[in-house]
Amino acid sequence: MPAEIDQLTAVGLIPKESPAKVRKNDYTLVVGLPKERSTQEKRIVITPESVGLLSNNGISVVVEAGAGLQSKFTDQDFSDAGAKVTSSKKEVFESDVVLKIDPPTQEELEYMNQGSCLMSALQLEGQDQEFIQTLNRKKITAVAFEYLEDKVGGMPVVRAMSEIAGSTVMLIAAEYLSSENNGKGLIMGGVTGVPPTQVVIIGAGTVAEYAARTALGLGANIKVFDNHIYKLRRLKQLLGQQIYTSTIDNFSLNQALSEADVVIGALRAEKGRNKIVVSEEMVANMMHGSIIIDVAIDEGGCIETGKMTSHDEPVYQVHDIIHYCVPNIASRVARTASYSLSNIFTPIILQMADLGGAEEMIFNYKWFLRGVYTYRGSLTNAYMGRKFGISHKELQLLLAARY
């Protein structure tokens, strides 16, 4: 009987046991999480919980020792989740995909393998031509957090960090309004019989939305300025109540600033550097002891007297007005920010592993393509090309040439 079955199988009348399906482009993706060198940066892109998910899906994660400590994640947390924890910075940067917050230094770029993928913030104002040239020389596919889109055309990283920054700025303002910090001695909001705090928000995007929610929750009066009527209308609908809104004109803005206790600069750059809408003269007309927080200072800011500060020395005074101009406000709440980033990048890494690498992600997903600024030795961002005097190539044409 067994001999007859073998004969039938041989001629194809009885099917053989089918082999297990093998995933296309089956390989092990290696993801590196380096330690941030800047003392100002405390976030990490992937949390230990997400490392566990990636490891369970066959993705290797290499974490530099101490990378998560500032966000209160220990090396043991990452190790228990399945990551390899190493003290070798070089080993981490030799991964297929490097995920970090701050852009890498020249030394760190040299560690990266030819043709690998870098996903980090670009921080364009702080970059130079050499950075782009090194990426191109090593044929690194570089993806900027600031340019990355999602499937519906939104900017997930920018929005997530803007939500955090917007929620945090009012708490910062409350600190510096207090007498303990040599402020005006005001409570953020107000109490019975005492007029509420006056808050002016310049911009009507995500930062403005969350700053307005927090300010209103604390009982403050708010005035919002933006030159896009649809943004002002959208903000009123999201907040669900009538608030003072205005387009940006010198008379109305100057009047509002002269009565303001807190001013939030939340204008995002639309084409390159932000436009200055608050002049030094306007600042000089403000009430002494008021506070300005320019959230967009990393893009140049929208206030003439603004200059970038750090978490170590966050404030300075001009015309007796406190200025808080720290670029990475979200780093103040590093653990929350890390979870938020991890929620964005974990699905992206899973998709990348399924497709077979970063290049396949670019080819298959236009929303991912938007974040790419260097690819296979070419700069693919027109604005950066003009800024650094480097010729650029359209990414769509480079992809078309692949076949």
C-alpha positions as a printed NumPy array, in Angstrom:
array([[  0.   ,   0.   ,   0.   ],
       [  2.699,   2.587,   0.841],
       [  4.379,   1.76 ,  -2.492],
       [  1.122,   2.485,  -4.38 ],
       [  0.733,   5.819,  -2.582],
       [  4.294,   6.754,  -3.527],
       [  3.53 ,   5.938,  -7.177],
       [  0.333,   8.034,  -7.153],
       [  2.182,  10.907,  -5.523],
       [  4.941,  10.715,  -8.095],
       [  2.5  ,  11.126, -11.012],
       [  0.699,  13.959,  -9.229],
       [ -2.58 ,  12.228,  -8.359],
       [ -2.041,  12.758,  -4.639],
       [ -0.671,  16.195,  -3.713],
       [  2.48 ,  16.442,  -1.676],
       [  2.481,  18.408,   1.568],
       [  2.928,  22.038,   0.519],
       [  5.989,  23.868,   1.856],
       [  5.525,  26.795,   4.235],
       [  5.066,  30.13 ,   2.503],
       [  8.14 ,  32.281,   2.555],
       [  7.654,  36.052,   2.84 ],
       [  8.88 ,  38.021,  -0.154],
       [ 12.21 ,  39.714,   0.464],
       [ 12.535,  37.677,   3.639],
       [ 15.381,  39.089,   5.693],
       [ 16.116,  40.447,   9.14 ],
       [ 15.845,  44.196,   9.41 ],
       [ 18.25 ,  45.684,  11.957],
       [ 17.169,  48.907,  13.671],
       [ 19.628,  51.021,  15.68 ],
       [ 18.674,  53.331,  18.565],
       [ 21.716,  55.479,  19.444],
       [ 22.137,  57.578,  22.552],
       [ 21.521,  61.293,  22.065],
       [ 24.701,  63.332,  22.562],
       [ 23.001,  66.65 ,  23.282],
       [ 22.285,  67.278,  26.961],
       [ 19.14 ,  69.11 ,  25.808],
       [ 17.605,  66.033,  24.17 ],
       [ 16.003,  63.468,  26.474],
       [ 13.622,  61.617,  24.143],
       [ 14.035,  58.268,  22.409],
       [ 12.17 ,  57.184,  19.271],
       [ 11.166,  53.618,  20.237],
       [ 10.072,  52.532,  23.732],
       [ 10.829,  49.1  ,  25.271],
       [  7.201,  48.012,  24.774],
       [  7.505,  48.68 ,  21.043],
       [ 10.893,  46.939,  20.946],
       [  9.101,  43.828,  22.21 ],
       [  6.586,  44.061,  19.347],
       [  9.34 ,  44.555,  16.762],
       [ 11.359,  41.644,  18.162],
       [  8.315,  39.362,  18.037],
       [  8.028,  40.191,  14.335],
       [ 11.587,  39.163,  13.542],
       [ 13.161,  42.632,  13.607],
       [ 16.497,  43.024,  15.413],
       [ 16.858,  46.13 ,  17.566],
       [ 20.279,  47.366,  18.728],
       [ 20.22 ,  49.956,  21.524],
       [ 23.207,  51.956,  22.71 ],
       [ 23.676,  51.674,  26.478],
       [ 22.001,  54.554,  28.31 ],
       [ 19.921,  55.655,  25.315],
       [ 16.651,  55.619,  27.24 ],
       [ 17.759,  56.753,  30.689],
       [ 16.664,  60.377,  30.219],
       [ 13.168,  59.094,  29.402],
       [ 13.302,  56.784,  32.445],
       [ 13.761,  53.599,  30.382],
       [ 16.623,  51.418,  31.646],
       [ 18.951,  49.233,  29.595],
       [ 17.369,  46.273,  31.367],
       [ 13.942,  47.359,  30.081],
       [ 15.221,  47.22 ,  26.501],
       [ 17.111,  43.977,  27.051],
       [ 14.067,  42.269,  28.56 ],
       [ 12.036,  43.373,  25.538],
       [ 14.438,  41.585,  23.196],
       [ 16.861,  44.32 ,  22.157],
       [ 20.629,  43.95 ,  22.054],
       [ 22.136,  46.589,  24.341],
       [ 25.69 ,  47.572,  23.442],
       [ 28.229,  50.166,  24.528],
       [ 29.543,  50.382,  20.943],
       [ 28.205,  53.49 ,  19.208],
       [ 29.679,  52.19 ,  15.933],
       [ 27.674,  48.973,  16.111],
       [ 24.417,  50.878,  16.563],
       [ 25.072,  53.162,  13.577],
       [ 25.936,  50.18 ,  11.375],
       [ 22.263,  49.109,  11.501],
       [ 20.058,  49.013,   8.392],
       [ 17.875,  51.793,   9.837],
       [ 19.064,  54.347,  12.397],
       [ 16.344,  56.078,  14.422],
       [ 17.291,  59.119,  16.495],
       [ 15.961,  62.541,  17.473],
       [ 18.796,  64.99 ,  16.755],
       [ 20.513,  64.676,  13.364],
       [ 23.762,  62.693,  13.618],
       [ 27.181,  64.319,  13.808],
       [ 29.784,  63.911,  11.06 ],
       [ 31.518,  61.243,  13.132],
       [ 28.271,  59.324,  13.544],
       [ 27.476,  59.568,   9.828],
       [ 30.834,  58.001,   9.013],
       [ 29.862,  54.935,  11.071],
       [ 26.78 ,  54.337,   8.912],
       [ 26.903,  51.731,   6.148],
       [ 26.63 ,  52.601,   2.472],
       [ 22.988,  52.61 ,   1.381],
       [ 21.497,  52.466,   4.879],
       [ 18.559,  54.551,   6.113],
       [ 18.56 ,  57.458,   8.57 ],
       [ 15.339,  58.648,  10.183],
       [ 15.77 ,  61.71 ,  12.403],
       [ 14.789,  65.323,  12.816],
       [ 16.483,  67.475,  10.177],
       [ 16.626,  70.787,  12.107],
       [ 17.376,  72.624,   8.883],
       [ 18.446,  75.903,  10.487],
       [ 21.385,  74.113,  12.125],
       [ 22.583,  72.138,   9.097],
       [ 25.316,  72.873,   6.569],
       [ 26.39 ,  71.721,   3.13 ],
       [ 28.859,  69.162,   4.538],
       [ 26.035,  67.244,   6.25 ],
       [ 24.168,  66.778,   2.95 ],
       [ 27.339,  65.937,   1.045],
       [ 28.229,  63.177,   3.529],
       [ 24.745,  61.665,   3.237],
       [ 25.08 ,  61.683,  -0.551],
       [ 28.609,  60.264,  -0.525],
       [ 27.451,  57.327,   1.578],
       [ 24.247,  56.97 ,  -0.506],
       [ 22.155,  57.136,   2.652],
       [ 18.399,  57.387,   2.353],
       [ 17.564,  60.169,   4.816],
       [ 14.042,  60.783,   6.107],
       [ 13.198,  63.963,   8.04 ],
       [ 10.673,  63.833,  10.879],
       [  9.498,  67.337,   9.921],
       [  8.594,  66.34 ,   6.34 ],
       [  7.157,  62.881,   6.968],
       [  3.462,  62.591,   6.13 ],
       [  0.819,  60.017,   6.975],
       [ -1.758,  58.313,   4.768],
       [ -4.174,  61.241,   4.935],
       [ -1.614,  63.964,   4.193],
       [ -1.017,  65.059,   7.773],
       [  2.38 ,  65.462,   9.39 ],
       [  2.276,  62.98 ,  12.286],
       [  5.531,  63.837,  14.074],
       [  5.027,  67.592,  13.783],
       [  1.454,  67.275,  15.034],
       [  2.337,  64.968,  17.934],
       [  5.157,  67.204,  19.164],
       [  2.992,  70.288,  18.595],
       [  0.249,  68.787,  20.77 ],
       [  2.776,  68.265,  23.546],
       [  4.364,  71.7  ,  23.112],
       [  0.976,  73.415,  23.044],
       [ -0.147,  71.656,  26.217],
       [  3.157,  72.45 ,  27.934],
       [  3.612,  76.142,  27.081],
       [  0.879,  77.298,  29.444],
       [  2.453,  75.403,  32.313],
       [  5.775,  77.071,  31.469],
       [  4.054,  80.46 ,  31.343],
       [  2.491,  79.791,  34.742],
       [  5.951,  79.108,  36.186],
       [  7.408,  82.395,  34.96 ],
       [  4.374,  84.472,  35.905],
       [  4.825,  83.448,  39.516],
       [  6.61 ,  85.633,  42.065],
       [  9.035,  82.757,  42.749],
       [ 10.515,  83.274,  39.28 ],
       [ 10.491,  87.068,  39.544],
       [  7.408,  87.239,  37.322],
       [  4.335,  89.437,  37.56 ],
       [  3.   ,  87.416,  40.487],
       [ -0.119,  86.291,  38.615],
       [ -1.975,  83.011,  38.662],
       [ -2.575,  81.553,  35.211],
       [ -6.288,  82.081,  34.755],
       [ -7.972,  83.99 ,  37.53 ],
       [-10.011,  83.769,  40.725],
       [-13.289,  85.291,  41.85 ],
       [-13.156,  89.062,  41.823],
       [ -9.798,  89.222,  40.007],
       [ -9.57 ,  89.734,  36.213],
       [ -8.288,  86.662,  34.316],
       [ -4.85 ,  86.439,  32.711],
       [ -4.672,  87.78 ,  29.152],
       [ -3.083,  85.381,  26.636],
       [ -2.242,  86.212,  23.01 ],
       [ -1.554,  83.298,  20.649],
       [  0.015,  84.069,  17.251],
       [ -0.825,  81.24 ,  14.877],
       [ -3.858,  78.948,  14.678],
       [ -2.34 ,  75.517,  14.107],
       [ -1.913,  72.521,  16.39 ],
       [  0.28 ,  74.306,  18.959],
       [ -2.297,  77.085,  19.161],
       [ -5.149,  74.604,  19.537],
       [ -3.632,  72.822,  22.526],
       [ -2.304,  76.016,  24.088],
       [ -5.793,  77.537,  23.796],
       [ -7.426,  74.452,  25.355],
       [ -5.051,  74.607,  28.313],
       [ -5.416,  78.375,  28.742],
       [ -9.204,  78.216,  28.624],
       [ -9.208,  75.289,  31.057],
       [ -7.186,  77.39 ,  33.496],
       [ -9.614,  80.293,  33.107],
       [ -7.545,  82.702,  30.998],
       [ -8.847,  85.031,  28.294],
       [ -7.321,  84.298,  24.887],
       [ -6.884,  86.168,  21.616],
       [ -5.718,  84.26 ,  18.538],
       [ -4.12 ,  85.854,  15.465],
       [ -3.469,  84.213,  12.093],
       [ -3.625,  85.324,   8.466],
       [ -5.491,  82.182,   7.392],
       [ -9.218,  82.637,   8.019],
       [ -9.904,  78.921,   7.551],
       [ -7.459,  78.107,  10.368],
       [ -9.138,  80.582,  12.707],
       [-12.568,  79.158,  11.82 ],
       [-11.327,  75.599,  12.344],
       [ -9.848,  76.52 ,  15.734],
       [-13.148,  77.988,  16.942],
       [-14.969,  74.835,  15.848],
       [-12.443,  72.577,  17.6  ],
       [-12.633,  74.561,  20.833],
       [-16.419,  74.606,  20.681],
       [-16.793,  78.17 ,  21.905],
       [-16.565,  81.75 ,  20.781],
       [-13.095,  83.248,  21.198],
       [-11.456,  86.438,  19.968],
       [ -9.823,  85.828,  16.589],
       [ -8.198,  88.265,  14.169],
       [ -6.019,  88.417,  11.118],
       [ -2.551,  89.778,  11.761],
       [ -2.436,  93.539,  11.375],
       [ -0.111,  95.901,  13.207],
       [ -2.811,  97.923,  14.963],
       [ -4.906,  95.039,  16.373],
       [ -1.873,  92.921,  17.265],
       [ -0.054,  95.817,  18.937],
       [ -3.148,  96.632,  20.996],
       [ -3.538,  92.998,  22.109],
       [  0.162,  92.689,  22.974],
       [  0.069,  95.837,  25.106],
       [ -2.578,  94.185,  27.322],
       [ -1.117,  90.658,  27.302],
       [  0.384,  88.794,  30.244],
       [  1.449,  85.849,  28.063],
       [  2.318,  85.769,  24.342],
       [  2.726,  82.467,  22.482],
       [  4.493,  82.516,  19.099],
       [  3.111,  79.512,  17.226],
       [  3.508,  80.378,  13.546],
       [  4.983,  77.614,  11.395],
       [  7.231,  78.512,   8.474],
       [  5.459,  78.012,   5.152],
       [  8.304,  78.689,   2.722],
       [ 11.594,  78.591,   4.51 ],
       [ 12.177,  80.893,   7.472],
       [  9.285,  82.275,   9.492],
       [  8.082,  85.803,   8.927],
       [  8.638,  88.226,  11.834],
       [  5.231,  89.598,  12.862],
       [  6.098,  91.002,  16.317],
       [  8.602,  93.846,  16.084],
       [ 10.924,  94.979,  18.868],
       [  8.836,  98.135,  19.165],
       [  5.749,  96.019,  19.897],
       [  7.681,  94.101,  22.561],
       [  8.807,  97.369,  24.148],
       [  5.144,  98.439,  24.437],
       [  4.17 ,  95.322,  26.411],
       [  3.55 ,  95.396,  30.177],
       [  6.722,  94.829,  32.191],
       [  7.094,  91.32 ,  33.561],
       [  5.   ,  89.667,  30.841],
       [  6.319,  86.522,  29.168],
       [  6.879,  85.6  ,  25.52 ],
       [  7.229,  81.928,  24.516],
       [  8.272,  81.448,  20.87 ],
       [  7.541,  77.814,  20.052],
       [  8.685,  78.228,  16.428],
       [ 12.173,  79.481,  17.339],
       [ 13.773,  76.412,  15.687],
       [ 12.439,  77.721,  12.346],
       [ 13.563,  81.281,  13.008],
       [ 10.627,  82.368,  15.169],
       [  8.06 ,  85.089,  14.572],
       [  9.237,  87.612,  17.208],
       [ 12.057,  90.023,  16.423],
       [ 13.58 ,  89.885,  19.915],
       [ 13.569,  86.074,  19.991],
       [ 16.822,  84.096,  20.078],
       [ 17.296,  80.401,  20.67 ],
       [ 17.877,  79.303,  24.283],
       [ 18.32 ,  75.948,  26.022],
       [ 16.751,  73.976,  28.859],
       [ 19.765,  74.891,  31.005],
       [ 19.281,  78.634,  30.459],
       [ 15.769,  78.915,  29.028],
       [ 14.963,  82.598,  29.601],
       [ 16.371,  86.082,  29.1  ],
       [ 14.86 ,  89.564,  29.231],
       [ 14.483,  92.293,  26.631],
       [ 12.703,  95.542,  27.595],
       [ 11.831,  93.855,  30.908],
       [  9.855,  91.163,  29.047],
       [ 10.735,  87.529,  29.836],
       [ 11.572,  85.517,  26.697],
       [ 11.428,  81.693,  26.683],
       [ 12.79 ,  80.4  ,  23.352],
       [ 13.711,  76.725,  23.823],
       [ 13.37 ,  74.829,  20.495],
       [ 12.591,  71.328,  21.819],
       [  9.9  ,  72.004,  24.413],
       [  8.583,  68.436,  24.092],
       [ 11.846,  67.185,  25.615],
       [ 10.665,  68.621,  28.964],
       [  8.238,  65.687,  29.117],
       [ 10.548,  63.135,  27.512],
       [  8.667,  59.984,  28.511],
       [  5.328,  61.206,  27.121],
       [  7.057,  62.423,  23.95 ],
       [  8.877,  59.089,  23.532],
       [  5.629,  57.12 ,  23.732],
       [  4.087,  59.476,  21.181],
       [  7.01 ,  59.042,  18.758],
       [  7.041,  55.287,  19.28 ],
       [  3.355,  55.085,  18.329],
       [  4.228,  56.72 ,  14.997],
       [  7.421,  54.878,  14.075],
       [  6.678,  51.334,  15.249],
       [  4.076,  50.698,  12.498],
       [  6.424,  52.267,   9.924],
       [  9.268,  49.913,  10.894],
       [  6.905,  46.915,  10.771],
       [  5.802,  47.903,   7.255],
       [  9.413,  48.447,   6.224],
       [ 10.367,  44.957,   7.387],
       [  7.441,  43.388,   5.522],
       [  8.339,  45.14 ,   2.271],
       [ 12.073,  44.517,   2.504],
       [ 13.617,  47.867,   3.392],
       [ 13.391,  51.65 ,   3.169],
       [ 13.637,  51.747,  -0.637],
       [ 10.524,  49.614,  -0.987],
       [  8.705,  51.921,   1.437],
       [  9.529,  54.885,  -0.812],
       [  8.354,  53.033,  -3.892],
       [  5.09 ,  51.804,  -2.348],
       [  3.959,  54.676,  -0.113],
       [  3.761,  58.287,  -1.25 ],
       [  3.166,  59.443,   2.322],
       [  6.565,  58.02 ,   3.292],
       [  8.216,  59.433,   0.172],
       [  7.365,  62.971,   1.335],
       [  9.85 ,  62.697,   4.197],
       [ 12.843,  61.684,   2.057],
       [ 15.43 ,  64.389,   1.354],
       [ 18.427,  62.334,   0.175],
       [ 18.265,  59.106,  -1.85 ],
       [ 21.026,  57.032,  -3.459],
       [ 23.539,  59.844,  -3.503],
       [ 21.194,  62.656,  -4.563],
       [ 19.523,  65.509,  -2.713],
       [ 15.791,  65.332,  -3.44 ],
       [ 14.511,  68.461,  -1.654],
       [ 14.326,  71.606,  -3.811],
       [ 14.326,  74.107,  -0.929],
       [ 17.426,  72.521,   0.627],
       [ 19.12 ,  72.562,  -2.758],
       [ 18.616,  76.318,  -2.989],
       [ 19.675,  76.879,   0.616],
       [ 22.943,  74.947,   0.334],
       [ 23.733,  75.583,  -3.325],
       [ 23.523,  71.882,  -4.198],
       [ 21.716,  70.559,  -7.279],
       [ 18.738,  68.371,  -6.497],
       [ 16.87 ,  65.658,  -8.386],
       [ 13.161,  64.921,  -8.286],
       [ 12.642,  61.717,  -6.323],
       [  9.824,  60.543,  -8.584],
       [ 12.214,  60.613, -11.551],
       [ 14.859,  58.691,  -9.625],
       [ 12.29 ,  56.04 ,  -8.745],
       [ 11.14 ,  55.822, -12.355],
       [ 14.74 ,  55.224, -13.437],
       [ 14.951,  52.277, -11.046],
       [ 13.136,  50.173, -13.579]])
